[in-house]
Amino acid sequence: ATVLDGMNSWYTKVIFSNLPQGVAAATLRIAGHGYAMSRVSGATWSASPGGAVGAAAFELSLEGGAVVVIEDCFATWPVATGSSCMGAPAAPEPDTTLAPTPEAAPATTLAPTPAPMPESCINSGDVIFLKAHTGKRLTAQGEDVHATWSNKGAWEAWTLEADAGGAVMSGDSVFLKAHTGKRLTVQGEAVHAKWANRGSWERLVIEAAGDEAGPICDGDAVYFLAHTGKRIAVQGTEVQAKWDHKGSWQRFIVERRMAALEQVSTE
């Protein structure tokens, strides 16, 4: 188990490797309490342990039905990005397949070719607009962040930066950089764009509505989870992070700016 998103007691991503089979289900246990994990993609899983701290372990159910428990994985939680621990792998199930006869050699099955990522999906570094439930868009006006206007101008344009780079997936840690070069920041319940830092206050977890795993694409509905465990919300024209709800006030529609078709105007 290797931690990909560390030093955050509210959210983490972990990749599991060196196992005899793929992981079908995973649970993060902190101080004896279990937190179900969700597959991000492949062998990468995420969990939101709600600020829990203490000794951490993992319980993994493999695709063949075996269970692997990595006890005493970390003496304390959270841990730094890149921290890892090893568990005793489950013994593989006995192979009951009969050896093929020379006259009936097994057929070779080619693995399917992965489907290409749709062009409409969002990559780290893309410029996007975020439309709230009110029909207004998230706006950076100086250091203030609000949702007063429905414009698709420079003040409403945000550069989405993913920690992992590449295609942006549900569950990824991301930053939102405004046209000012400052990043959207959650300070307590307040949301502003005063600083250019890429710290915990600026780091957000992008979540697809419906808890669906996979890439974030143009037109998708998403939530943004802050380091406080609260989600970015629009109440009237005010933008804040007071609640952990996944309701209409917290839902944004991602609109990718197509550079060849759409020019961002100056407010």
C-alpha positions in Angstrom: 0.0 0.0 0.0 1.5 3.3 -1.1 -0.1 6.6 -0.2 -0.5 8.9 -3.3 -2.2 11.8 -1.5 -0.9 12.2 2.1 -0.9 14.4 5.1 -4.7 14.9 4.9 -6.9 13.3 7.6 -10.0 14.0 5.5 -9.1 12.5 2.2 -6.4 10.1 0.8 -5.6 8.1 -2.3 -3.7 4.7 -2.0 -2.4 2.3 -4.7 -2.2 -1.4 -3.8 0.4 -3.5 -5.5 2.3 -6.9 -5.3 -0.9 -8.8 -4.7 -1.8 -12.2 -6.3 -5.0 -10.8 -7.7 -6.7 -7.5 -8.3 -8.5 -5.7 -5.4 -12.3 -5.9 -5.5 -13.1 -4.0 -2.3 -11.0 -2.1 0.3 -11.4 -0.7 3.7 -9.2 1.8 5.5 -9.1 1.2 9.3 -8.0 4.0 11.6 -8.0 3.5 15.3 -10.3 0.5 14.9 -12.9 2.3 12.8 -13.5 1.3 9.2 -13.9 3.6 6.2 -15.0 2.1 2.9 -12.7 3.0 0.0 -13.8 3.8 -3.6 -11.9 2.8 -6.7 -10.5 5.8 -8.5 -9.0 3.9 -11.4 -7.1 0.6 -11.8 -5.3 -0.2 -8.5 -5.8 3.3 -7.0 -8.4 3.7 -4.3 -9.6 6.7 -2.3 -11.2 7.2 1.2 -12.6 10.1 3.2 -12.0 9.2 6.9 -13.5 12.4 8.2 -10.5 13.7 10.0 -9.7 10.4 11.9 -6.2 10.0 13.3 -4.4 7.0 14.9 -2.9 3.7 13.8 -4.0 2.7 10.3 -4.5 -0.7 8.6 -6.1 -1.9 5.3 -8.5 -4.8 4.7 -8.6 -5.9 1.1 -11.0 -8.3 -0.6 -9.3 -9.8 -3.8 -11.1 -10.6 -7.0 -10.7 -14.4 -6.3 -12.5 -14.1 -2.9 -9.3 -14.1 -0.7 -8.9 -11.4 2.0 -5.7 -9.6 2.8 -5.4 -7.7 6.0 -2.4 -5.3 6.3 -2.2 -4.9 10.1 -0.2 -2.2 11.7 0.4 -0.6 8.3 1.1 2.9 9.8 1.6 3.6 13.5 0.0 7.0 13.0 -2.4 8.6 10.5 -2.2 10.7 8.3 1.1 10.0 6.7 3.2 11.8 4.0 2.7 11.2 0.3 4.9 8.3 -0.8 4.7 6.4 2.5 4.2 2.7 2.0 3.8 -0.6 3.9 3.7 -4.3 3.0 1.2 -6.9 4.0 1.4 -10.7 3.8 -0.3 -11.6 0.5 -3.0 -14.2 0.6 -2.1 -17.6 -0.8 -3.3 -18.0 -4.3 -6.2 -20.4 -4.8 -5.3 -23.8 -6.1 -5.2 -24.1 -9.9 -7.8 -26.8 -10.9 -7.4 -26.2 -14.6 -6.4 -29.4 -16.4 -3.3 -29.3 -18.5 -4.2 -29.0 -22.2 -3.6 -32.0 -24.4 -1.2 -31.5 -27.4 -4.2 -31.9 -29.8 -6.3 -29.2 -27.9 -4.0 -26.4 -27.0 -5.8 -23.4 -25.4 -6.8 -20.6 -27.6 -5.0 -17.3 -27.2 -7.3 -14.4 -26.2 -6.1 -10.9 -26.9 -6.8 -8.3 -24.2 -9.2 -5.7 -25.3 -7.8 -2.3 -26.4 -8.7 0.4 -23.8 -11.1 2.9 -25.2 -9.5 6.3 -25.9 -10.3 9.2 -23.6 -13.1 11.3 -25.1 -11.8 14.7 -26.5 -14.4 16.5 -24.3 -12.8 15.3 -21.1 -10.8 17.6 -18.9 -7.0 17.5 -18.6 -4.8 19.2 -16.1 -4.1 22.7 -17.3 -7.4 23.1 -19.2 -9.4 26.4 -18.7 -12.9 25.8 -17.5 -16.0 27.7 -16.3 -18.0 26.5 -13.3 -21.8 27.1 -13.5 -23.7 27.1 -10.3 -27.3 26.0 -9.7 -28.4 29.6 -10.0 -27.1 29.7 -13.6 -24.3 32.1 -12.6 -20.7 31.2 -12.9 -17.9 31.2 -10.3 -16.1 34.5 -10.6 -12.8 35.9 -9.2 -13.1 39.7 -8.9 -9.8 40.9 -7.4 -9.4 38.8 -4.3 -13.1 38.1 -3.9 -14.9 34.9 -5.2 -18.6 35.2 -5.9 -21.3 34.0 -8.3 -23.0 37.1 -9.4 -22.8 36.9 -13.2 -23.5 34.4 -15.9 -20.7 35.7 -18.1 -18.1 33.5 -19.6 -15.3 36.1 -19.5 -11.8 36.3 -18.1 -13.0 36.7 -14.5 -15.0 33.5 -14.7 -12.2 31.4 -16.3 -10.3 29.0 -14.0 -7.3 26.9 -14.9 -7.8 23.4 -13.4 -4.5 22.0 -12.1 -4.4 18.3 -11.0 -1.8 17.1 -8.6 -1.3 13.9 -10.8 -1.4 15.8 -14.1 -2.9 14.3 -17.2 -6.6 13.5 -17.4 -8.6 14.7 -14.4 -10.4 11.9 -12.7 -13.1 11.9 -10.0 -11.4 11.8 -6.7 -8.3 13.7 -7.9 -6.7 16.5 -5.8 -6.9 19.7 -7.9 -6.3 23.5 -7.7 -8.4 26.3 -9.3 -6.2 29.1 -10.6 -8.0 32.4 -11.4 -7.1 34.9 -14.2 -5.2 36.9 -11.5 -2.7 34.0 -11.0 -4.1 33.4 -7.5 -5.8 30.2 -6.5 -9.2 29.6 -5.0 -8.6 29.2 -1.2 -10.8 27.9 1.6 -10.0 29.6 4.9 -12.4 28.4 7.5 -15.8 28.8 5.9 -14.6 31.7 3.7 -13.7 31.2 0.0 -11.3 33.7 -1.7 -8.5 34.1 -4.2 -5.9 36.1 -2.3 -2.8 33.8 -2.6 -1.0 31.9 -5.3 -0.1 29.0 -2.9 -0.6 25.3 -3.7 -1.1 24.3 -0.1 -3.7 22.4 1.8 -6.1 25.4 1.9 -6.0 25.6 -1.9 -6.2 21.8 -2.5 -9.7 20.5 -3.4 -10.9 17.1 -4.2 -13.1 17.0 -7.4 -16.0 14.6 -7.1 -18.3 13.5 -9.9 -22.0 13.8 -9.0 -23.4 10.4 -8.4 -20.1 9.2 -7.0 -19.2 7.8 -10.4 -15.5 6.9 -10.9 -13.8 7.9 -14.1 -12.7 11.0 -16.0 -14.3 14.4 -15.6 -15.7 15.7 -18.9 -17.3 18.8 -20.4 -20.9 19.1 -19.1 -20.3 16.9 -16.0 -21.8 17.9 -12.6 -19.1 17.9 -9.9 -18.5 18.9 -6.2 -15.3 20.3 -4.7 -14.4 19.0 -1.3 -12.1 21.3 0.8 -9.5 20.4 3.4 -12.0 21.2 6.1 -14.3 18.4 4.9 -16.8 20.9 3.7 -17.8 21.5 0.0 -17.8 24.7 -2.0 -21.3 26.0 -2.2 -23.2 28.9 -3.8 -25.9 30.6 -1.6 -27.4 33.4 -3.6 -24.3 35.1 -5.0 -22.1 34.2 -2.0 -19.5 31.4 -2.4 -18.6 29.7 0.9 -17.6 26.3 2.4 -19.9 25.8 5.4 -21.5 22.4 4.8 -20.4 18.9 3.8 -23.7 18.4 1.8 -23.8 17.1 -1.8 -26.8 19.2 -2.7 -27.8 21.6 -5.5 -25.9 24.5 -3.8 -22.7 22.5 -3.9 -23.1 21.2 -7.5 -21.2 22.9 -10.4 -21.4 22.1 -14.1 -17.9 22.0 -15.7 -17.7 23.9 -19.0 -14.5 23.4 -20.9 -13.3 26.4 -22.8 -12.6 25.4 -26.4 -9.7 27.7 -27.3 -10.2 27.4 -31.0 -13.9 28.3 -30.8 -14.3 30.6 -27.8 -12.2 33.6 -26.9 -12.3 34.7 -23.2 -13.2 38.3 -23.0 -12.1 40.9 -20.5 -14.7 41.9 -18.0 
